Amino acid sequence: MSRTHARMREGGMQVMEVDDFGVVEGRCWPDLWRGEEHTKSVAAVEEALRGGK
């Protein structure tokens, strides 16, 4: 599993308020957030890679 954006569904773009996928394409998922939210997103990706929730 990659930690970067290769594609995004329209619903996900709406929720994240992304109008142009090119802005996030190839970016590391956790790097879209700062501070505590960044820490939470790193933990979520690591949990997913281990097969968690």
Secondary structure as GFF3:
##gff-version 3
##sequence-region A 1 53
A	DSSP	alpha_helix	10	15	.	.	.	ID=ss1
A	DSSP	three_ten_helix	21	23	.	.	.	ID=ss2
A	DSSP	three_ten_helix	29	32	.	.	.	ID=ss3
A	DSSP	alpha_helix	35	49	.	.	.	ID=ss4
###
